[in-house]
Amino acid sequence: MKVLVLGAGVVGTACASYLSKAGHEVTVIDRQPGPARETSFGNAGGVCPGFAGPWAAPGMPFKVVRWLFEKHAPLVLRPQLDVQQWKWLAAFVANCTVERFAVNKARMQRIAHYSKACLVALRHETGIAYDNGSGGVLQVFQTDEELDGAARAAKVLASFNVAHRIVTSAEAIAIEPALAKASVSLSGGLHLPDDETGDCHLFTSRLADLLAERGVAFQFDTTIRALLTEGDAISGVLTDRGVLQAESYVVALANEAPSLLRPLGIDIPVYPVKGYAVTVEVGDPEMAPRSSVMDEHSKVMVTRLGQRIRAAGVAEIGGYDTSAAPDQAAGVLHAVRALFPQAADYRQVSYWAGLRPMTPDGPPYLGTTKFDNLVLNIGQGSNGWTQACGCGQIVADMIDRRLPAIDLDGLTLERR
Ligand SMILES: Cc1cc2nc3c(=O)[nH]c(=O)nc-3n(C[C@H](O)[C@H](O)[C@H](O)COP(=O)(O)OP(=O)(O)OC[C@H]3O[C@@H](n4cnc5c(N)ncnc54)[C@H](O)[C@@H]3O)c2cc1C
């Protein structure tokens, strides 16, 4: 079957891989000159099913109010004259109950663990390398209050059979020795040994190269303007280079999907939440993280990607602008310097900001719509690198009318 995949981020490209493997004739379209040039470009590099969970959590609305008054707050709210932002915020708050959190967390855990298994299988099949590592993630705490929270988190992890261990600060330093030089004191940590790391942009680019060799067509520098319909089917995609047609269409357009779907009567609550990253070359490898450290205090994740360190964090709810605000970028830099002060020359960092395509409840939207040949693969939010392979496999299964390997309850348009 001829399939058009709209979007060459990690989500669209991974999906193209499974569709091509299933024997389809696949074309991937993107407005950028290459793959993974938007949100998939500079993320924190964590493939972390252990951490997968909704941001809409009990107590979160109170934290947001407190953070409104902090300079380097992990969450920044910039109100817009945009009804979509307010609808999204209202739905987010409605999901901050104990019951909704439990339901949403279970849904995200299901897709995230499945997806990691798909990524590992793809890696073995293709031999693809992307500055990847399998050294786990160490969450570190700076206060006793944060450490108390780890005990609650550990119970949740145990309920999902996620390998984990609460560690003392000395044990945390044994796992990540460079933390011995941290300029902040640690109260302890939570280690998730099975999580992985890797450069999402490198993965996507190399996967796209492999796919191109396998016959997948990539049409870059092509902006999609509208989805065209005929009866209950999509008849084509209107782009700035003319109309493109296929038998099936996969929407992997992240934050741009809602505005293209709304004219078709499909209203998906995906809204951008901006994050910031800094990348720096490792100066002294002994002083750098071995794998990945998640600083609970600043909510900044610091990951070793080959000879580089990537630190990323901040959730800024303020529209579609991707410029890096100096205060927020400085906050991320401050956090990585505090943990690994001697790892690099921090005067030589590169800054980046990207928009997480977030749903208010957390899980993505996968699968069919009221149009027979239109399939969604959007809204992976802060976990899109972790979830891309699993979502791609599921969407390929759905197009072929195969039963996906996991229960899709809560991952489709029909969710409650
Ligand atoms: C700071 C930060 C840190 C993160 N850290 C992690 C992490 O550690 N682990 C993790 O799992 N996830 C992480 N994420 C989330 C992850 O990066 C995203 O979920 C993921 O990249 C989304 O992939 P995507 O393919 O859906 O979106 P994108 O990569 O944005 O791809 C969408 C594509 O659609 C194209 N497009 C859009 N509109 C059009 C149009 N009209 N015409 C043509 N093309 C169009 C774009 O050019 C783009 O290439 C992080 C995100 C941020 C911002």
The ligand as an SDF file (V2000), in Angstrom:
LIG
                    3D

 53 58  0  0  0  0  0  0  0  0999 V2000
   13.8350   20.0740   26.2300 C   0  0  0  0  0  0  0  0  0  0  0  0
   13.2380   18.7530   25.8500 C   0  0  0  0  0  0  0  0  0  0  0  0
   13.7330   17.5900   26.4280 C   0  0  0  0  0  0  0  0  0  0  0  0
   13.1690   16.3460   26.0950 C   0  0  0  0  0  0  0  0  0  0  0  0
   13.7100   15.2120   26.6090 N   0  0  0  0  0  0  0  0  0  0  0  0
   13.2180   14.0050   26.2640 C   0  0  0  0  0  0  0  0  0  0  0  0
   13.8040   12.8100   26.7490 C   0  0  0  0  0  0  0  0  0  0  0  0
   14.8060   12.8300   27.4480 O   0  0  0  0  0  0  0  0  0  0  0  0
   13.2280   11.6340   26.4140 N   0  0  0  0  0  0  0  0  0  0  0  0
   12.1130   11.5560   25.6290 C   0  0  0  0  0  0  0  0  0  0  0  0
   11.6090   10.4650   25.4070 O   0  0  0  0  0  0  0  0  0  0  0  0
   11.5640   12.6700   25.1040 N   0  0  0  0  0  0  0  0  0  0  0  0
   12.0930   13.8910   25.3920 C   0  0  0  0  0  0  0  0  0  0  0  0
   11.5410   15.0280   24.8830 N   0  0  0  0  0  0  0  0  0  0  0  0
   10.3520   14.9110   24.0360 C   0  0  0  0  0  0  0  0  0  0  0  0
   10.6920   14.5100   22.6010 C   0  0  0  0  0  0  0  0  0  0  0  0
   11.7670   15.2580   22.1180 O   0  0  0  0  0  0  0  0  0  0  0  0
    9.4460   14.7410   21.7210 C   0  0  0  0  0  0  0  0  0  0  0  0
    8.3320   14.0900   22.2860 O   0  0  0  0  0  0  0  0  0  0  0  0
    9.6660   14.1780   20.3170 C   0  0  0  0  0  0  0  0  0  0  0  0
   10.8260   14.7190   19.7510 O   0  0  0  0  0  0  0  0  0  0  0  0
    8.4620   14.4750   19.4430 C   0  0  0  0  0  0  0  0  0  0  0  0
    8.7270   13.9190   18.1940 O   0  0  0  0  0  0  0  0  0  0  0  0
    7.7860   14.2310   16.9570 P   0  0  0  0  0  0  0  0  0  0  0  0
    8.3550   13.4960   15.8240 O   0  0  0  0  0  0  0  0  0  0  0  0
    6.3700   14.0130   17.3480 O   0  0  0  0  0  0  0  0  0  0  0  0
    7.9240   15.8100   16.7720 O   0  0  0  0  0  0  0  0  0  0  0  0
    8.9520   16.6310   15.8580 P   0  0  0  0  0  0  0  0  0  0  0  0
   10.3200   16.1620   16.0540 O   0  0  0  0  0  0  0  0  0  0  0  0
    8.6830   18.0790   16.1080 O   0  0  0  0  0  0  0  0  0  0  0  0
    8.5080   16.2230   14.4020 O   0  0  0  0  0  0  0  0  0  0  0  0
    7.3920   16.7790   13.7540 C   0  0  0  0  0  0  0  0  0  0  0  0
    7.8120   17.0700   12.3470 C   0  0  0  0  0  0  0  0  0  0  0  0
    6.7120   17.5860   11.6240 O   0  0  0  0  0  0  0  0  0  0  0  0
    7.1920   18.5900   10.7520 C   0  0  0  0  0  0  0  0  0  0  0  0
    6.0830   19.4920   10.4370 N   0  0  0  0  0  0  0  0  0  0  0  0
    5.2810   20.1510   11.2970 C   0  0  0  0  0  0  0  0  0  0  0  0
    4.3540   20.8610   10.6370 N   0  0  0  0  0  0  0  0  0  0  0  0
    4.5790   20.6420    9.3200 C   0  0  0  0  0  0  0  0  0  0  0  0
    3.9170   21.0820    8.1370 C   0  0  0  0  0  0  0  0  0  0  0  0
    2.8620   21.8990    8.1440 N   0  0  0  0  0  0  0  0  0  0  0  0
    4.4050   20.6490    6.9540 N   0  0  0  0  0  0  0  0  0  0  0  0
    5.4870   19.7940    6.9020 C   0  0  0  0  0  0  0  0  0  0  0  0
    6.1230   19.3590    7.9830 N   0  0  0  0  0  0  0  0  0  0  0  0
    5.6770   19.7680    9.1940 C   0  0  0  0  0  0  0  0  0  0  0  0
    8.3040   19.2730   11.5130 C   0  0  0  0  0  0  0  0  0  0  0  0
    9.2190   19.9030   10.6490 O   0  0  0  0  0  0  0  0  0  0  0  0
    8.9100   18.1310   12.3030 C   0  0  0  0  0  0  0  0  0  0  0  0
   10.0600   17.5960   11.6630 O   0  0  0  0  0  0  0  0  0  0  0  0
   12.0790   16.2840   25.1880 C   0  0  0  0  0  0  0  0  0  0  0  0
   11.6080   17.4480   24.5970 C   0  0  0  0  0  0  0  0  0  0  0  0
   12.1790   18.6740   24.9010 C   0  0  0  0  0  0  0  0  0  0  0  0
   11.6700   19.9040   24.2310 C   0  0  0  0  0  0  0  0  0  0  0  0
  1  2  1  0
  2  3  1  0
  2 52  2  0
  3  4  2  0
  4  5  1  0
  4 50  1  0
  5  6  2  0
  6  7  1  0
  6 13  1  0
  7  8  2  0
  7  9  1  0
  9 10  1  0
 10 11  2  0
 10 12  1  0
 12 13  2  0
 13 14  1  0
 14 15  1  0
 14 50  1  0
 15 16  1  0
 16 17  1  0
 16 18  1  0
 18 19  1  0
 18 20  1  0
 20 21  1  0
 20 22  1  0
 22 23  1  0
 23 24  1  0
 24 25  2  0
 24 26  1  0
 24 27  1  0
 27 28  1  0
 28 29  2  0
 28 30  1  0
 28 31  1  0
 31 32  1  0
 32 33  1  0
 33 34  1  0
 33 48  1  0
 34 35  1  0
 35 36  1  0
 35 46  1  0
 36 37  1  0
 36 45  1  0
 37 38  2  0
 38 39  1  0
 39 40  1  0
 39 45  2  0
 40 41  1  0
 40 42  2  0
 42 43  1  0
 43 44  2  0
 44 45  1  0
 46 47  1  0
 46 48  1  0
 48 49  1  0
 50 51  2  0
 51 52  1  0
 52 53  1  0
M  END
$$$$
